[in-house]
């Protein structure tokens, strides 16, 4: 967990975030584990201090792809949700999460050059090598699965319809199987 915490902090930290607030966020992240109470308020406060040390309240990044303090908190909450419910998830929901993940990867590849050019958060959008994509696939799929679960639990969660298999325009595009496979008649 220490390496994940340090990687996340390196990705989201504002250049002017000091060592003390980075360490406080690392401590909060280390405490996020299945079976422990999830203190979303404390985590959001720690993230805010690292992402927005000047307290501007402004999201970072180019228009349409902005990163605010809620995003990392949602990612962490989603990952925790997926870990806690992994044994309960049926194949159809898992396949849906895989489809969403694949679409996210394709979408990211198309906007990556624009994101990488941003002076504030461009370091987050360096082109991924095949090795990095493969090494991060399980972790990223777990987060996507958690986002799907959160969208189902609270349709007013703010995650929108994209992750919800019942409301996503993606589901309509791939058909009733939700697996992306065309239906065949025998």
C-alpha positions as CSV (number, residue, x, y, z in Angstrom):
1,X,0.0,0.0,0.0
2,X,2.9,2.4,0.6
3,X,4.0,2.3,-3.0
4,X,0.4,2.8,-4.2
5,X,0.0,5.8,-1.8
6,X,3.3,7.3,-3.0
7,X,2.4,6.8,-6.6
8,X,-1.0,8.4,-6.2
9,X,0.5,11.4,-4.3
10,X,3.2,11.9,-6.9
11,X,0.5,12.0,-9.6
12,X,-2.0,14.4,-7.9
13,X,0.3,16.6,-5.9
14,X,0.6,20.3,-6.7
15,X,4.2,21.3,-7.1
16,X,3.9,23.6,-4.1
17,X,2.5,20.9,-1.7
18,X,4.9,20.4,1.1
19,X,6.3,17.2,2.7
20,X,4.1,17.4,5.8
21,X,0.8,17.4,3.8
22,X,2.1,14.7,1.5
23,X,2.9,12.6,4.5
24,X,-0.5,13.2,6.1
25,X,-2.1,12.0,2.8
26,X,0.1,9.0,2.7
27,X,-1.0,8.1,6.3
28,X,-4.7,8.5,5.3
29,X,-4.2,6.3,2.3
30,X,-2.5,3.6,4.3
31,X,-5.5,3.5,6.6
32,X,-7.9,2.8,3.7
33,X,-8.4,-1.0,3.9
34,X,-11.2,-3.4,3.8
35,X,-12.7,-4.0,7.2
36,X,-11.8,-0.5,8.4
37,X,-14.1,2.4,8.5
38,X,-13.7,4.7,5.5
39,X,-13.3,8.3,6.6
40,X,-14.1,10.0,3.4
41,X,-14.0,13.5,5.0
42,X,-10.5,13.0,6.4
43,X,-9.3,11.6,3.1
44,X,-10.8,14.5,1.1
45,X,-9.2,17.0,3.4
46,X,-5.8,15.4,3.0
47,X,-6.2,15.2,-0.8
48,X,-7.3,18.9,-0.9
49,X,-4.2,20.0,1.0
50,X,-1.9,18.1,-1.5
51,X,-3.8,19.0,-4.7
52,X,-4.7,22.6,-3.8
53,X,-2.2,24.0,-1.3
54,X,-3.1,27.6,-2.1
55,X,-6.8,26.8,-1.5
56,X,-8.0,28.2,-4.8
57,X,-10.8,25.6,-5.1
58,X,-10.1,25.4,-8.9
59,X,-9.8,22.1,-10.6
60,X,-6.6,21.4,-12.5
61,X,-6.2,20.4,-16.1
62,X,-7.6,21.3,-19.5
63,X,-11.3,22.0,-20.0
64,X,-13.3,18.8,-20.2
65,X,-10.7,16.7,-18.4
66,X,-10.3,18.6,-15.2
67,X,-9.1,16.9,-12.0
68,X,-10.6,18.1,-8.7
69,X,-10.2,16.9,-5.1
70,X,-13.2,14.6,-5.4
71,X,-11.7,12.4,-8.2
72,X,-9.0,10.7,-6.2
73,X,-11.3,10.2,-3.3
74,X,-13.9,8.6,-5.6
75,X,-11.2,6.3,-7.2
76,X,-10.1,5.1,-3.8
77,X,-13.6,4.6,-2.6
78,X,-14.4,2.7,-5.8
79,X,-11.4,0.4,-5.5
80,X,-12.3,-0.3,-1.8
81,X,-15.9,-1.1,-2.8
82,X,-14.7,-3.5,-5.5
83,X,-12.3,-5.3,-3.1
84,X,-15.0,-5.7,-0.5
85,X,-17.6,-7.1,-2.9
86,X,-15.3,-9.0,-5.3
87,X,-16.7,-12.4,-4.3
88,X,-20.3,-11.3,-4.8
89,X,-20.0,-9.9,-8.3
90,X,-21.7,-11.9,-11.0
91,X,-20.1,-12.5,-14.4
92,X,-22.4,-10.1,-16.3
93,X,-21.4,-7.2,-14.1
94,X,-17.8,-8.1,-14.3
95,X,-18.1,-8.3,-18.1
96,X,-19.7,-4.9,-18.1
97,X,-16.8,-3.4,-16.1
98,X,-14.4,-5.0,-18.6
99,X,-16.3,-3.4,-21.5
100,X,-16.3,0.0,-19.7
101,X,-12.6,-0.3,-19.0
102,X,-11.8,-1.1,-22.7
103,X,-13.8,1.9,-23.8
104,X,-12.0,4.1,-21.3
105,X,-8.7,2.9,-22.6
106,X,-9.7,3.7,-26.2
107,X,-11.0,7.1,-25.1
108,X,-7.9,7.9,-23.2
109,X,-5.7,7.0,-26.1
110,X,-7.6,9.5,-28.3
111,X,-7.2,12.4,-25.9
112,X,-3.8,11.6,-24.4
113,X,-1.8,14.0,-26.6
114,X,-4.1,16.9,-25.5
115,X,-3.8,15.9,-21.9
116,X,-0.1,15.5,-22.0
117,X,0.3,19.0,-23.4
118,X,-1.3,20.6,-20.4
119,X,1.4,22.4,-18.3
120,X,-0.3,21.7,-15.0
121,X,-1.3,18.0,-15.2
122,X,0.5,16.8,-18.4
123,X,2.8,14.6,-16.3
124,X,-0.3,12.5,-15.5
125,X,-0.8,11.8,-19.2
126,X,2.5,10.5,-20.4
127,X,2.0,7.8,-23.1
128,X,1.7,4.4,-21.5
129,X,4.0,1.7,-22.7
130,X,2.5,-1.8,-23.3
131,X,4.3,-3.0,-20.2
132,X,2.6,-0.2,-18.1
133,X,-0.8,-1.0,-19.5
134,X,-0.5,-4.7,-18.7
135,X,1.0,-4.1,-15.3
136,X,-1.8,-1.7,-14.3
137,X,-4.7,-3.5,-16.0
138,X,-5.9,-5.4,-12.9
139,X,-5.7,-2.3,-10.7
140,X,-7.5,-0.2,-13.2
141,X,-10.2,-2.8,-13.9
142,X,-10.7,-3.1,-10.1
143,X,-11.3,0.7,-9.9
144,X,-13.6,0.6,-12.9
145,X,-15.6,-2.3,-11.3
146,X,-15.8,-0.2,-8.1
147,X,-17.1,2.8,-10.1
148,X,-19.8,0.5,-11.6
149,X,-20.8,-0.7,-8.2
150,X,-21.0,2.8,-6.8
151,X,-23.1,3.9,-9.7
152,X,-25.5,1.1,-9.1
153,X,-25.7,1.7,-5.3
154,X,-26.5,5.3,-5.6
155,X,-27.8,6.5,-8.8
156,X,-27.5,10.0,-7.5
157,X,-23.8,9.4,-6.7
158,X,-22.6,11.9,-9.2
159,X,-20.9,9.2,-11.3
160,X,-23.5,9.7,-14.0
161,X,-25.0,7.1,-16.3
162,X,-21.8,6.0,-18.1
163,X,-20.9,3.4,-15.5
164,X,-24.5,2.2,-14.9
165,X,-25.3,-0.7,-17.3
166,X,-29.0,0.1,-17.2
167,X,-28.6,3.7,-18.2
168,X,-25.3,3.9,-20.1
169,X,-25.5,4.9,-23.8
170,X,-22.6,2.4,-24.1
171,X,-25.0,-0.5,-23.2
172,X,-27.4,0.5,-26.0
173,X,-24.5,0.6,-28.4
174,X,-23.3,-2.9,-27.7
175,X,-26.6,-4.6,-27.5
176,X,-28.6,-6.6,-24.9
177,X,-25.8,-9.0,-24.0
178,X,-23.7,-6.2,-22.4
179,X,-20.7,-8.3,-23.4
180,X,-20.0,-6.6,-26.7
181,X,-20.6,-9.8,-28.6
182,X,-23.2,-9.7,-31.4
183,X,-26.1,-12.0,-30.8
184,X,-26.1,-14.9,-33.2
185,X,-29.0,-17.1,-34.3
186,X,-28.5,-20.8,-34.7
